[in-house]
Amino acid sequence: MLNNRLLLGSVTFGVGFGLSLLVNRDVKPALLTGLIAVPAMFTGVFAVNAKQRIQQKPTLTALKAQIYQLERWETQLNQSVSAIAAEKQRTEVNINFLKAELNQLYAQIAEERSYKQQLSQDVVTLTADRQKLEAKLQDLQTQIDSCEQRREDLYQSVRSLRVEKQNTEASYKGMQAELHQLQLQITERQQQKQDLEQNLAFSNDLQLQLGEDLHNLQEQIQALEHHTAELQQNLDAIAQEKQTTEVNLNLLQAQLSQVKTQTVEQQDNKSRLEQELITLFNQKQKLAAEIKQFEKLPNQWNDFVARLNEPELQVLKAIIQQSDPTVEIKKIAEENITMPELLIDAINECALDTIKDLIIEPGSELVPLGIIEEYLINLNQAIKIKEING
């Protein structure tokens, strides 16, 4: 910014000085004219910039597209700054050269005055050239103003992106605090579980069978917690089962806290715990069956889903989940600046390369798009596996 203003001031001074010298043939008025032209130019530039900054308001489109555009503008701006710096150096060389010529002109002033009448005829031509130079200077001023406005827009966009980044970091810190709170709760529950185990040690004589059942139940709970931790992000059913397990564990802890004072009801509590143990065991078998089913999925299905980009994956989900996904597919295509037909063709081409068959049945006016029925189960499993693996 400072280099641009210095360059602009130098150019303005040079133009004012040169034109005044050509007209008056006197160095002092020419220097005075050049010096007056510099603050006048800066005053005009500052007034125009201030008015433009008040009138214009920054608008942002899609964040990813704007970041890419900003990077391109930044590269262009750096190139422009380099070019302006080179131009400044050339201008400084020209100024030094003009100073040397000025020294020579001092020696030739007496001789040139004799030719003043002859040069007066050339003044008319120079006046026309001056008007051309003024028009060219106006064009240069317009380009400089445009560059200044573009740079201001870039700065405004960068500031907005920095604010967005700060908000994202604040949200991330909040999530970390919540995660830490959850870890503290898990530690507290584990401590409560250890206390319950110590209480059971005091009543081993009366609750030997109950202690064995509790030990088996704890092992199964640990296994369930391990599987739940692996699948908790995207499998809502497994997350619900984890919540059920925690509810059962809390119920078990409440029952064990009453063991010391309610020895008469131990047999009833034992039966209840056995029933809950059977339920947890069934849940464990269900989880194992789901995991085994995922492991039996052919590799070409995982390869197929892995090759799909995010818009194509969204189209597949819309076809699976909706009876008539036409509107949703059109919306996805508009958001990604493409056409629904191109997305569907890309998915079928990927399916031909991997599973060696088309996967989306073509629709009509009466029958909407749909997945071939024999591939529906494998496709759902492959999508779930991709969601789990992130």
C-alpha positions in Angstrom: 0.0 0.0 0.0 2.8 2.4 1.0 4.8 1.5 -2.1 1.8 2.1 -4.4 1.2 5.6 -2.8 4.9 6.5 -3.1 4.9 5.3 -6.8 1.6 7.3 -7.5 3.1 10.4 -5.8 6.2 10.1 -7.8 4.3 9.7 -11.1 2.1 12.7 -10.2 5.1 14.8 -9.3 6.9 13.9 -12.5 3.9 14.6 -14.7 3.2 18.0 -13.0 6.8 19.0 -13.1 7.3 17.9 -16.7 4.2 19.7 -18.0 4.9 22.9 -16.1 8.5 22.9 -17.3 7.4 22.4 -20.9 4.9 25.3 -20.7 6.8 27.9 -18.6 10.5 26.9 -19.2 11.2 27.7 -15.6 12.4 25.2 -13.0 11.1 26.8 -9.8 7.5 27.1 -10.9 7.7 23.6 -12.3 9.0 22.2 -9.0 6.2 24.1 -7.1 3.6 22.8 -9.5 4.8 19.2 -9.0 4.8 19.6 -5.2 1.2 21.0 -5.3 0.0 18.2 -7.5 1.1 15.5 -5.0 -1.1 16.5 -2.0 -3.9 17.3 -4.4 -3.7 13.9 -5.9 -3.6 12.2 -2.5 -6.5 14.3 -1.2 -8.6 13.2 -4.2 -7.6 9.5 -3.8 -8.4 9.5 -0.1 -11.8 11.2 -0.7 -12.7 8.7 -3.3 -11.5 5.8 -1.2 -13.5 7.0 1.8 -16.7 7.4 -0.2 -16.3 3.9 -1.8 -15.6 2.3 1.6 -18.8 3.8 3.1 -21.0 2.8 0.1 -19.8 -0.7 -0.4 -20.6 -3.7 1.9 -18.8 -7.0 1.6 -20.8 -10.0 0.6 -19.6 -13.6 1.0 -20.8 -16.6 -1.1 -19.9 -20.3 -0.4 -16.9 -20.3 2.0 -14.9 -22.9 0.2 -15.2 -21.2 -3.2 -14.4 -17.8 -1.7 -11.2 -19.2 0.0 -10.0 -20.5 -3.3 -10.8 -17.1 -5.0 -9.0 -15.2 -2.2 -5.9 -17.3 -2.7 -6.0 -16.6 -6.4 -6.5 -12.9 -5.8 -3.7 -12.9 -3.2 -1.3 -14.5 -5.8 -2.4 -11.9 -8.4 -2.0 -9.1 -5.9 1.5 -10.3 -5.0 2.4 -10.3 -8.7 0.9 -6.8 -9.1 2.9 -5.5 -6.1 6.1 -7.1 -7.6 5.4 -5.4 -10.9 4.7 -2.1 -9.2 7.9 -2.4 -7.2 9.8 -3.0 -10.5 8.0 0.0 -12.0 9.0 2.1 -9.0 12.6 1.2 -9.5 12.4 2.0 -13.2 10.7 5.3 -12.3 13.5 6.1 -9.8 16.1 5.4 -12.5 14.2 7.7 -14.8 14.0 10.4 -12.1 17.8 10.2 -11.7 18.2 10.4 -15.4 15.9 13.4 -15.5 17.9 15.1 -12.8 21.0 14.6 -14.8 19.2 16.1 -17.8 18.0 18.9 -15.6 21.5 19.8 -14.8 22.3 19.9 -18.5 19.2 22.0 -19.1 20.4 24.7 -16.7 23.4 25.1 -19.0 21.2 25.3 -22.1 18.6 27.7 -20.7 20.2 30.8 -22.2 20.4 29.1 -25.6 16.9 27.8 -25.5 15.3 31.2 -24.7 16.4 32.3 -28.2 14.2 29.6 -29.6 11.2 30.4 -27.5 9.2 31.9 -30.4 9.9 28.8 -32.5 8.9 26.5 -29.7 5.7 28.5 -29.1 4.3 26.8 -32.2 5.1 23.5 -30.7 3.2 24.3 -27.5 -0.1 23.8 -29.3 1.0 20.3 -30.2 2.3 19.7 -26.6 -1.0 20.9 -25.2 -2.8 18.3 -27.2 -0.4 15.7 -26.0 -0.9 17.0 -22.5 -4.6 16.4 -22.8 -3.9 12.8 -23.9 -1.6 12.4 -21.0 -4.2 13.7 -18.6 -6.8 11.2 -20.1 -4.2 8.4 -19.7 -3.5 9.5 -16.2 -7.2 9.4 -15.4 -7.4 5.8 -16.7 -4.4 4.9 -14.6 -6.1 6.5 -11.6 -9.2 4.5 -12.2 -7.2 1.3 -12.4 -5.4 2.2 -9.2 -8.7 2.9 -7.4 -10.1 -0.5 -8.7 -7.0 -2.3 -7.3 -7.3 -0.5 -4.0 -11.0 -1.5 -3.7 -10.2 -5.1 -4.6 -7.5 -5.2 -2.0 -9.8 -3.7 0.6 -12.4 -6.4 -0.3 -9.7 -9.1 0.2 -8.8 -7.7 3.6 -12.4 -7.7 4.6 -12.9 -11.3 3.5 -9.7 -12.3 5.4 -11.0 -10.6 8.5 -14.3 -12.5 8.2 -12.5 -15.8 7.7 -10.4 -15.1 10.8 -13.6 -14.5 12.9 -15.1 -17.7 11.5 -11.9 -19.6 12.5 -12.0 -18.1 16.0 -15.6 -19.2 16.4 -14.7 -22.7 15.2 -11.8 -22.9 17.6 -14.1 -21.8 20.5 -16.6 -24.5 19.5 -13.8 -27.1 19.4 -12.7 -26.1 22.9 -16.2 -26.4 24.2 -16.5 -29.9 22.7 -13.2 -30.8 24.4 -14.5 -29.5 27.7 -17.7 -31.7 27.3 -15.5 -34.7 26.4 -13.4 -34.1 29.5 -16.6 -33.9 31.6 -17.8 -37.2 30.2 -14.5 -38.8 31.0 -14.8 -37.6 34.6 -18.3 -39.1 34.8 -17.0 -42.5 33.4 -14.2 -42.4 36.0 -16.7 -41.7 38.7 -18.9 -44.6 37.6 -15.9 -46.9 37.5 -15.1 -45.8 41.1 -18.6 -46.6 42.1 -18.3 -50.0 40.5 -15.1 -50.7 42.5 -17.0 -49.7 45.7 -19.8 -52.1 44.8 -17.2 -54.9 44.3 -15.8 -54.2 47.8 -19.3 -54.4 49.3 -19.8 -57.7 47.6 -16.6 -59.0 49.2 -18.1 -58.5 52.6 -21.1 -60.7 51.8 -19.3 -63.5 49.9 -20.6 -66.1 52.4 -24.2 -65.3 51.6 -23.9 -64.2 48.0 -21.3 -66.6 46.4 -23.5 -67.4 43.5 -24.5 -63.7 43.1 -20.8 -62.7 43.1 -20.1 -65.1 40.2 -23.0 -63.8 38.2 -21.8 -60.2 38.9 -18.3 -61.1 37.7 -19.7 -62.5 34.4 -21.9 -59.5 34.0 -19.0 -57.1 34.5 -17.0 -58.9 31.8 -19.9 -58.7 29.4 -20.5 -55.0 30.3 -16.8 -54.3 29.5 -17.1 -56.1 26.2 -20.3 -54.2 25.4 -18.6 -50.9 26.3 -15.7 -51.7 24.0 -18.0 -52.5 21.0 -20.1 -49.4 21.8 -17.0 -47.1 21.8 -16.1 -48.4 18.3 -19.7 -48.0 16.8 -21.1 -45.1 18.8 -20.5 -42.3 16.2 -22.8 -43.5 13.4 -24.8 -46.6 14.6 -27.8 -45.2 16.4 -29.2 -48.6 17.3 -25.9 -49.5 19.0 -25.8 -46.2 20.8 -29.4 -46.9 22.1 -28.3 -50.3 23.3 -25.4 -48.7 25.1 -27.8 -46.4 26.9 -29.9 -49.4 27.8 -26.8 -51.1 29.2 -26.0 -48.1 31.3 -29.5 -48.0 32.6 -29.3 -51.7 33.5 -25.9 -51.0 35.2 -27.4 -48.2 37.3 -30.2 -50.5 38.3 -27.8 -53.2 39.2 -25.8 -50.7 41.3 -28.9 -49.6 43.1 -29.8 -53.2 43.8 -26.3 -54.0 45.1 -26.4 -51.0 47.5 -29.3 -52.6 49.3 -27.7 -56.0 49.7 -26.4 -55.3 53.3 -29.8 -54.2 54.6 -32.1 -56.4 52.6 -30.7 -59.9 52.8 -34.2 -61.4 52.8 -34.7 -60.1 49.2 -31.4 -61.5 47.9 -32.9 -64.3 46.0 -35.4 -62.1 44.2 -32.6 -59.6 43.3 -30.5 -62.5 42.0 -33.3 -63.6 39.7 -33.7 -60.1 38.4 -30.0 -59.8 37.8 -30.0 -63.1 36.0 -32.8 -61.9 33.7 -30.8 -58.7 33.0 -27.7 -60.8 32.4 -29.7 -62.8 29.8 -30.8 -59.5 28.1 -27.3 -58.2 28.0 -26.0 -61.5 26.6 -28.7 -61.3 23.9 -27.6 -57.8 23.1 -24.0 -58.9 22.9 -24.9 -61.7 20.5 -26.9 -59.2 18.4 -23.9 -56.9 18.2 -21.6 -59.8 17.3 -24.0 -60.9 14.6 -24.0 -57.3 13.1 -20.3 -57.1 13.2 -19.9 -60.6 11.6 -22.4 -59.6 8.9 -20.2 -56.5 8.2 -17.1 -58.7 8.0 -18.8 -60.9 5.4 -19.5 -58.0 3.1 -17.6 -58.5 -0.2 -14.6 -56.1 -0.7 -15.9 -54.8 -4.0 -18.8 -53.1 -2.1 -16.4 -51.3 0.2 -14.3 -50.3 -2.9 -17.5 -49.0 -4.7 -18.6 -46.8 -1.8 -15.0 -45.6 -1.2 -14.8 -44.3 -4.8 -17.9 -42.2 -4.5 -17.5 -38.5 -3.7 -19.8 -36.7 -1.1 -22.5 -35.5 -3.6 -22.8 -39.0 -5.1 -23.0 -40.6 -1.7 -25.8 -38.1 -0.8 -27.7 -39.1 -3.9 -27.4 -42.8 -3.0 -28.7 -42.1 0.5 -31.6 -40.1 -0.8 -32.7 -42.9 -3.2 -32.5 -45.4 -0.3 -34.3 -43.3 2.3 -37.0 -41.6 0.2 -39.8 -43.1 -2.0 -39.4 -40.2 -4.5 -35.9 -38.7 -4.3 -36.2 -36.6 -7.4 -36.5 -33.2 -5.6 -33.6 -34.1 -3.2 -31.3 -35.2 -6.0 -32.0 -32.0 -7.9 -31.2 -30.0 -4.8 -27.9 -31.9 -4.4 -27.0 -31.3 -8.0 -27.7 -27.5 -7.8 -25.6 -27.2 -4.6 -22.6 -28.9 -6.4 -23.2 -27.1 -9.8 -23.9 -30.1 -11.8 -27.0 -32.1 -13.2 -28.8 -35.0 -11.6 -28.3 -37.2 -14.7 -24.5 -36.7 -14.5 -24.5 -37.7 -10.8 -26.6 -40.9 -11.5 -24.4 -41.8 -14.5 -21.2 -41.4 -12.5 -22.6 -43.7 -9.7 -23.6 -46.4 -12.3 -20.2 -46.2 -14.0 -18.5 -46.6 -10.6 -20.7 -49.6 -9.9 -19.8 -51.2 -13.3 -16.1 -50.8 -12.5 -16.4 -52.4 -9.0 -19.4 -54.7 -8.7 -19.7 -55.2 -12.5 -23.4 -54.2 -12.7 -25.6 -51.1 -12.6 -27.0 -50.3 -9.1 -29.6 -47.6 -9.8 -32.7 -48.5 -11.8 -33.7 -45.8 -14.3 -37.0 -44.0 -13.4 -39.9 -42.8 -15.4 -42.8 -40.4 -15.0 -44.8 -43.0 -13.0 -41.9 -44.9 -11.3 -39.2 -42.9 -9.5 -35.5 -43.9 -9.3 -34.6 -46.8 -7.1 -31.8 -49.2 -6.0 -31.8 -52.7 -7.5 -33.4 -54.8 -4.7 -30.8 -57.5 -4.6 -28.1 -55.0 -3.9 -29.9 -53.0 -1.3 -28.7 -54.9 1.8 -25.0 -54.9 0.8 -25.2 -51.2 -0.2 -26.6 -50.2 3.3 -23.9 -52.2 5.0 -21.1 -50.6 2.9 -22.4 -47.1 3.6 -22.6 -47.8 7.4 -19.0 -49.2 7.3 -17.8 -46.0 5.5 -19.6 -43.8 8.1 -17.9 -45.8 10.9 -14.5 -45.5 9.4 -15.0 -41.7 8.7 
